[in-house]
Amino acid sequence: MSENSENKPKNPLNRYYIFALKIIGDFGATIAVPVVISALIGQKLDEKWHTRPWMLIVFMAISALISAYLIYKKSKIYGQQFQDLDKKQ
């Protein structure tokens, strides 16, 4: 390798892309996991208590609230991390 290729700065956009993919994966899991779990619990309770679809609706609403809260908290953390990432440039 030549000296020029070693001293060449890495593409600064790469760290932003990686950061964005991290956020996408984390937010996707934060939304999907509570929804799937609440759907399963709601369906089981509906079958057990013969209340179809009310338990499913209740648990889906609860999962929406939980997901919204978690996304809010994580977005504040990621906002700070983005500012720190921006300062490193």
C-alpha positions as CSV (number, residue, x, y, z in Angstrom):
1,M,0.0,0.0,0.0
2,S,1.2,3.5,-0.7
3,E,1.4,6.2,1.9
4,N,-1.4,8.2,0.3
5,S,-4.0,5.4,0.7
6,E,-3.1,5.0,4.4
7,N,-3.4,8.7,5.1
8,K,-6.6,9.1,3.1
9,P,-9.5,10.1,5.4
10,K,-12.3,7.6,5.6
11,N,-15.6,8.7,4.2
12,P,-17.3,10.6,7.0
13,L,-20.7,9.6,5.7
14,N,-20.1,5.9,6.6
15,R,-20.5,6.6,10.3
16,Y,-23.8,8.4,9.6
17,Y,-25.1,5.5,7.6
18,I,-24.1,3.0,10.3
19,F,-25.7,5.2,12.9
20,A,-28.9,5.4,10.8
21,L,-29.0,1.6,10.4
22,K,-28.5,1.2,14.1
23,I,-31.5,3.5,14.8
24,I,-33.7,1.8,12.2
25,G,-33.0,-1.7,13.7
26,D,-33.5,-0.5,17.2
27,F,-36.7,1.4,16.5
28,G,-38.1,-1.5,14.4
29,A,-37.5,-4.0,17.2
30,T,-38.9,-1.5,19.8
31,I,-42.1,-1.4,17.8
32,A,-42.4,-5.0,16.6
33,V,-41.6,-6.9,19.8
34,P,-44.3,-5.3,22.0
35,V,-46.9,-5.6,19.2
36,V,-46.2,-9.3,18.6
37,I,-46.2,-10.1,22.3
38,S,-49.4,-8.2,23.0
39,A,-51.1,-9.8,20.0
40,L,-50.3,-13.2,21.3
41,I,-51.4,-12.4,24.8
42,G,-54.6,-10.7,23.6
43,Q,-55.6,-13.6,21.4
44,K,-55.0,-16.2,24.1
45,L,-57.0,-14.2,26.6
46,D,-59.8,-13.7,24.0
47,E,-60.0,-17.4,23.5
48,K,-59.9,-18.2,27.2
49,W,-62.5,-15.6,28.2
50,H,-64.6,-15.6,24.9
51,T,-64.2,-11.8,24.6
52,R,-62.9,-11.6,21.0
53,P,-61.6,-9.0,20.0
54,W,-61.6,-6.9,23.1
55,M,-58.5,-8.2,24.9
56,L,-56.6,-8.0,21.6
57,I,-57.6,-4.4,21.2
58,V,-56.7,-3.5,24.8
59,F,-53.3,-5.2,24.6
60,M,-52.6,-3.6,21.2
61,A,-53.4,-0.2,22.7
62,I,-51.1,-0.9,25.7
63,S,-48.3,-2.0,23.3
64,A,-48.7,1.2,21.3
65,L,-48.3,3.3,24.4
66,I,-45.3,1.3,25.5
67,S,-43.7,1.5,22.1
68,A,-44.3,5.3,21.9
69,Y,-42.7,5.8,25.3
70,L,-39.7,3.7,24.4
71,I,-39.3,5.4,21.1
72,Y,-39.4,8.8,22.8
73,K,-36.8,7.9,25.3
74,K,-34.5,6.3,22.7
75,S,-34.9,9.2,20.3
76,K,-33.6,11.6,23.0
77,I,-30.6,9.3,23.6
78,Y,-29.9,9.0,19.8
79,G,-30.3,12.7,19.4
80,Q,-27.5,13.2,21.9
81,Q,-25.4,10.5,20.3
82,F,-25.9,12.2,16.9
83,Q,-24.8,15.5,18.3
84,D,-21.7,13.8,19.7
85,L,-21.0,12.1,16.4
86,D,-21.4,15.4,14.6
87,K,-18.9,17.1,16.9
88,K,-16.3,14.4,16.1
89,Q,-16.2,15.4,12.5
